[in-house]
Each structure stands twice: as C-alpha cells, then as structure tokens.
Amino acid sequence: MDGSDEMGGGRRGRWDERRQGAGPPRPTRDERMAVRDEAVAARMGRGRRPRVNLDVEQIIDAAMAIADREGPAAMTMRRIAAELGVGVMSLYWYVPTKRDLEALVLERLMVESAPPDEPTGDWREDLASIAWASRANILRHEWMVDFFSSASFMSMETFGHGFLRHIENTLRMTEALPLDFMTKMTIVSVLDDFTRGATVEEIVNRRRWEAAGVSREEFQEKMMPRMQELFAQTTYPMVELFMEHDDELSDPDVRFDMGLQLILDGVAHRIAVHEAGERNLTDR
C-alpha cells in the first residue's frame, strides 16, 4: 500500500461518523438556549404563563419533527399544538408569530451545523469538518433546501445569534491560513457551494429513484440494452470509460470525499504558492 492509500484510509476512519450523517455532536439544550434571540427571551416575561408544561425548546423540537416528516409547509402553529397536545393559544405566549417560529428554527439549524468555537490547528481537518457537518445537517433535515429558498428566510427577523455564530466560527477555521482575508472568504464560499450542491444532488437522486420505484442498479440494468444499441451505431469511448468506472463513484460518501479533497488540494497549492513567494522575497 502506498502513502496516499494510508492517508486516504486514515481520513476515512476519522470522518466515518460524519459520512454516516451523524455530523458533530448535537448542541446541548443549554447551548441552544444560549443563542436564543434576546427578544424571544424578553417575551417570556410578558403576561400570565399558560397552565401547560411547555417551553420554547419543545416548540422548536416539535416544529422540526413535523418538517422532517412532512416538509416546512406543514410547520404551522395548529400542527405544532396538536403534536404537543396543547391548545394553539398556548403556543403564542412563547412564540407570538409564524415569523418568530421560523427565526427560532433557523437559529437551531445554524447552531446544529456551526463549527466548534476553536479550530484544532489542522486547517485541512478543520475545513473538512465544516463540509461534513453541513452535509450531515442537510441530510438530517432535507427540507432545509426548501426553507432556505423561501421568501420568509430573507426577512430580517430570521437573522439572530445562531446565524452570526455560524459565520463567525466558520471563518475562524481559516484564521491560521497564511492567506489574505478575501482568499479565506472565497475558500469558505467555494466549500459551502460544493457542499450544498453535492448534497442536494444526492437528495434529488435518491428521490428520483424512490419516485420511479426502482433502484439505481435496476435502472442501469434496464438501460443497458438501449446503451448497447447506441454504442453499436456510433463509438463513444469516453462515455464507455465513464460507465466502466461509474460504480466506483456510486457511493455518495466516496464521491463527496473525492470532491472535497480536490478543493482542499487546491487550498494547499495556493498556500504553497504563497509561501514560495514569501521565501523568494526573503532571499532577495
């Protein structure tokens, strides 16, 4: 086994849990409460407390459970009240409007996928952890894609401490890189774009097979006679080569890791170029 295989095996071992969709440890209740918007906390003291055993965290839990099962459109106050076994009016004492509910859900999503407060010192591992954590969170809550593309997401009420903490900690993972800040921002942006794009594609593909009622393997088997017919008419050497190797990238985890490593290799190259330029200036 050569050195690259050993390195690949080590990476796979370290990131196995993230690939299975587990992501980083979920924040504790205290940690989630710490990033609640101060405005929400202020409302807790208003009026008479309803006679039910309820808190904001339970409401968010119920809302996200409904969204996980039925999508974000089903996340209504009436459905949440039914999920919790309380009256609808009890919820409004804690969460006055639907917009407030969406803001709280966004806070939770941002906190769940936020990087740790401090980097490990290994920039490659730190940047990779951002991607794996984000992927795990999207796979855990597929409706995030629909929620983030809704008009309500673009309102000012949805931006709170969880959102800012997510950005702050993400950028902090690049702090030790010997690169200018704009380059660091671009690295984070490219990493985020790749992660969301690859994960959404993974979800779309799975939904496509489910809707068709066939597995990927069954579909390929059905398509083979037609492909062979087309190949008999005209040669497509690159397509044939692609089909020969297609199974090697059929595992979404393997495909995601390969794309991620290519991006990190590009970052390593940019660092090497920068350091070589610094050495040349010193030698002069």
JOVENJO-V384206 format. One record per residue. PHI is phi in whole degrees, -180 to 180 (999 if undefined). NEAR is the number of other C-alpha atoms within 12 Angstrom. D_LAST is the distance of its C-alpha to the last C-alpha in Angstrom with 1 decimal. Layout:
PHI;NEAR;D_LAST  PHI;NEAR;D_LAST
This chain:
999;8;42.2  -86;8;38.5  -62;9;35.8  -66;10;35.8  -66;11;39.5  -65;12;39.2  -64;14;36.6  -62;19;38.9  -65;17;41.9  -64;14;40.3  -61;24;39.3  -64;24;42.8  -65;14;44.4  -67;19;42.4  -105;29;43.1  -54;22;46.7  -64;19;48.3  -67;30;46.3  -65;32;47.2  -80;23;50.9  87;27;50.6  -75;23;50.8  66;30;47.5  -74;30;46.4  -57;20;49.2  -67;24;51.3  -60;23;51.0  -73;15;53.9  -61;19;56.5  -63;12;55.2  -66;22;51.7  -67;30;53.1  -66;24;55.3  -66;21;52.4  -102;34;50.8  -62;36;54.1  -63;30;54.0  -62;16;55.4  -65;20;57.8  -66;31;59.4  -62;21;59.8  -65;15;61.5  -66;22;64.0  -62;23;65.1  -96;14;67.0  -95;16;68.9  74;12;72.6  -92;13;74.7  -65;18;73.1  -66;20;74.8  -86;13;76.9  -138;19;74.7  -86;17;72.2  -146;25;69.1  -147;27;65.5  -61;33;62.6  -62;31;61.0  -64;29;64.1  -66;39;64.2  -64;38;60.7  -56;26;61.4  -65;32;64.5  -61;40;62.8  -72;36;60.0  -64;26;62.6  -64;28;64.5  -62;29;61.4  -61;25;60.5  -85;17;64.0  -125;18;64.8  97;20;61.8  -66;34;60.7  -64;23;63.6  -82;23;66.0  -82;31;64.3  -104;31;67.1  -61;35;68.6  -63;23;71.9  -68;25;70.4  -65;34;68.5  -61;27;71.6  -65;21;73.5  -62;25;70.8  -91;27;71.1  72;20;74.9  -130;24;74.9  -76;21;76.1  -59;24;73.8  -64;21;74.2  -63;28;72.9  -69;39;69.5  -69;32;69.2  -67;30;69.4  -94;35;66.0  -131;37;64.5  -63;24;66.1  -139;20;64.8  -63;28;63.5  -64;25;60.3  -64;35;59.9  -62;38;60.5  -62;38;57.8  -64;36;55.4  -66;42;56.3  -65;45;55.9  -61;41;52.5  -56;37;51.5  -62;43;52.7  -62;41;50.8  -67;37;47.6  -68;40;48.0  -60;35;49.0  -104;42;45.8  -69;43;43.4  -64;39;40.6  -60;28;40.8  -66;19;39.8  -126;20;36.9  -70;26;34.5  -82;19;34.6  104;15;30.8  -101;17;30.8  -60;28;29.6  -67;29;31.0  -64;25;34.4  -65;32;34.4  -66;41;33.9  -63;44;36.4  -64;41;38.9  -61;43;38.8  -65;46;39.8  -65;42;42.5  -66;41;44.0  -65;42;44.3  -61;44;45.8  -60;39;48.3  -69;37;49.4  -66;35;50.0  -67;33;52.0  -73;29;53.9  -130;36;54.8  -60;33;54.7  -67;31;56.3  -54;34;53.0  -61;28;52.1  -71;20;55.2  -64;28;54.9  -71;24;51.4  -97;13;52.4  -83;16;55.4  -66;14;55.8  -66;22;56.5  -65;28;53.1  -86;16;51.6  -84;17;53.6  -67;15;52.1  -65;25;54.5  -83;31;52.8  -99;29;49.5  -135;31;49.6  -66;31;47.7  -63;33;47.6  -63;31;45.8  -68;22;43.2  -63;30;42.8  -61;31;42.2  -65;27;39.3  -57;24;37.9  -70;28;37.9  -64;37;36.6  -66;34;33.5  -65;28;33.1  -66;33;32.6  -100;38;29.2  -58;27;28.1  -83;21;25.8  -68;29;24.0  -81;22;20.3  -133;24;21.2  -71;16;22.3  -65;16;26.1  -62;15;27.2  -65;20;25.8  -62;26;27.6  -62;22;30.8  -67;18;30.6  -59;36;30.4  -62;33;33.5  -64;23;35.2  -63;25;34.7  -62;37;35.9  -66;30;38.9  -61;21;39.8  -62;30;39.7  -62;37;41.7  -65;31;44.4  -63;23;44.6  -66;31;44.9  -73;37;47.4  -62;28;49.5  -61;22;49.7  -62;26;50.8  -66;25;53.5  -61;19;54.7  -61;20;55.0  -64;22;57.1  -65;17;59.3  -64;16;59.8  -65;18;61.1  -63;15;63.3  -67;12;64.7  -78;13;65.5  74;13;67.1  -134;17;65.3  -85;18;62.4  -59;22;59.3  -65;15;60.6  -65;14;64.1  -64;17;62.6  -62;19;60.6  -65;14;63.7  -68;14;65.7  -79;15;63.1  -57;16;62.8  -57;13;65.9  -67;14;64.7  -63;19;61.2  -64;19;62.8  -64;13;64.9  -68;15;62.0  -64;17;60.0  -70;13;63.1  -86;10;63.0  -147;12;59.3  -85;14;56.4  -131;16;53.6  -60;12;51.4  -71;12;48.6  -65;16;51.3  -62;18;53.0  -65;13;49.7  -61;14;49.2  -66;20;52.8  -66;13;52.2  -104;12;49.3  -59;19;50.6  -63;16;52.1  -66;15;48.8  -112;17;47.7  -74;21;51.1  -79;18;50.2  -58;27;48.7  -65;29;46.7  -66;25;45.1  -64;23;44.3  -64;33;42.9  -63;32;40.7  -65;23;39.3  -63;26;38.4  -63;35;36.9  -65;28;34.7  -64;19;33.4  -65;28;32.3  -67;27;30.6  -63;20;28.9  -65;18;27.5  -64;29;26.3  -61;22;24.7  -65;15;22.9  -63;21;21.7  -64;25;20.3  -63;17;18.6  -63;16;17.0  -62;19;15.8  -67;17;14.5  -65;15;12.6  -65;16;11.0  -64;15;10.2  -65;12;8.7  -64;11;6.4  -66;10;5.4  -67;9;5.4  -65;8;3.8  -71;7;0.0
